[in-house]
Amino acid sequence: MSRHSVRPAKKSVSDLALFGSGPAFKDPLHVGRPNIGNRRDFRRRVDDILDRRWLTNGGPYVEEFERRVAEFIGVKHCIATCNATVALGIVIRALGLAGEVIVPSFTFVATAHALQWQGITPVFCDIDPRTHNIDHRKVEGLITSRTSGILGVHLWGRPCPIAQLQTLANRHGLALLFDAAHAFACRYRGRRIGGFGDAEVLSFHATKFINAGEGGAVVTDDDDLAAEIRLMKNFGFSGFDKVISIGINGKMSELSAAMGLTNLESVDRFTRINRGNFELYGEGLSNIAGLSVIRHDEKENSNYQYVVLEVDAAKARLTRDQLLAVLQAENVLARRYFYPGVHRMEPYCSHFPKAGFRLPITEAVADRVLVLPTGTGVTKADIRKICAILRKAVVQHREVSATLGGQSNPR
Ligand SMILES: *Cc1c(COP(=O)(O)O)cnc(C)c1O
């Protein structure tokens, strides 16, 4: 029995919390609760850091973390940073991007903010409805004389069309950068994500597959680019008292590296648990009208960090937001990632009030996806209960709709 459980599984629709019975989970079940590795190993590292009194600035744990991440991916350079957003900003600057960069709108807002923060205009490209990733067939039409690069995102850990984007980038002389915040330990054509384009950016934020509390990294095979990024993330210092260019403070701390190293050692366990959860959701939600869980290419490795439900409202007879309201009443805090799409957020919606005309797939997908709780903090019993709640809601869609009435905005 799950530690979240307070009651046996619900037997009839009238048991749904929506209809007034108590919630299925006493404590809220969140999306993105951190995966935690071996506590003893973490504490040993923290003690060592405290004994040595070396907390940041090129300490041994950051160096070890960089080496291990580079080895894991099979790439020459890993530069660890305080988070992925700052890493994106640094690599965008180090690559000399300017003017316009083509990027999907269906992503976490940081992808676009990192460009705008440098005064670069993000030009939003629509996505492929099957993969939720940037649609490479729509990129070329967005290239102008101001375009300096393409920033792809491997959403949900599924690789974006890397080869096609590289061909386009070569043909037009553009830089190619990837936001790989979701894709640590995933593969594309047999090779680990991280080794593609000019550089890729990883996130080790608490919600990500492998976390360092907060953290990020740039990975690249380009020696000059790596050297430039190392300078930039440390104020432009090339040695004691010697600053040779503009920089920022993008350093990872030793404590974060200790957390990152510890969690990295559990990568196989996290993958196994996530994959088991993913398969359990797949079985539990099979044959429910209008509901489907997105799939991963079985030929490639994935981290299975995101369980993404797509709701076809016409078939389910319930909208995504109605199902979200059902789940929230049960204390299942599913999330509408990445609703409503970056182009409908500020400052982009003011800059480009008509961007939506070019982004019909982005808007449609943003209206139908729901991310469900997974990871090492969720039990099999929890997942079975969540699936049972969703099945019951769809079976009894009339009562659910009637009870929710016109309610369309969940909390
Ligand atoms: C989490 C995330 C980021 C930002 O990562 P931080 O380490 O939190 O700065 C960027 N892009 C995507 C797609 C993300 O999911």
PDBQT file of the ligand as one rigid body, heavy atoms in Angstrom, charges set to zero:
ROOT
HETATM    1  C1  LIG A 501      13.963  22.731 -17.021  1.00  0.00    +0.000 C 
HETATM    2  C2  LIG A 501      14.148  23.230 -18.385  1.00  0.00    +0.000 A 
HETATM    3  C3  LIG A 501      15.027  24.279 -18.672  1.00  0.00    +0.000 A 
HETATM    4  C4  LIG A 501      15.686  25.093 -17.614  1.00  0.00    +0.000 C 
HETATM    5  O1  LIG A 501      16.509  24.358 -16.791  1.00  0.00    +0.000 OA
HETATM    6  P1  LIG A 501      17.058  25.022 -15.430  1.00  0.00    +0.000 P 
HETATM    7  O2  LIG A 501      18.187  24.113 -15.044  1.00  0.00    +0.000 OA
HETATM    8  O3  LIG A 501      15.919  24.975 -14.460  1.00  0.00    +0.000 OA
HETATM    9  O4  LIG A 501      17.491  26.399 -15.706  1.00  0.00    +0.000 OA
HETATM   10  C5  LIG A 501      15.222  24.637 -19.993  1.00  0.00    +0.000 A 
HETATM   11  N1  LIG A 501      14.583  24.009 -20.982  1.00  0.00    +0.000 NA
HETATM   12  C6  LIG A 501      13.716  23.001 -20.754  1.00  0.00    +0.000 A 
HETATM   13  C7  LIG A 501      13.047  22.329 -21.917  1.00  0.00    +0.000 C 
HETATM   14  C8  LIG A 501      13.443  22.603 -19.451  1.00  0.00    +0.000 A 
HETATM   15  O5  LIG A 501      12.544  21.636 -19.210  1.00  0.00    +0.000 OA
ENDROOT
TORSDOF 0
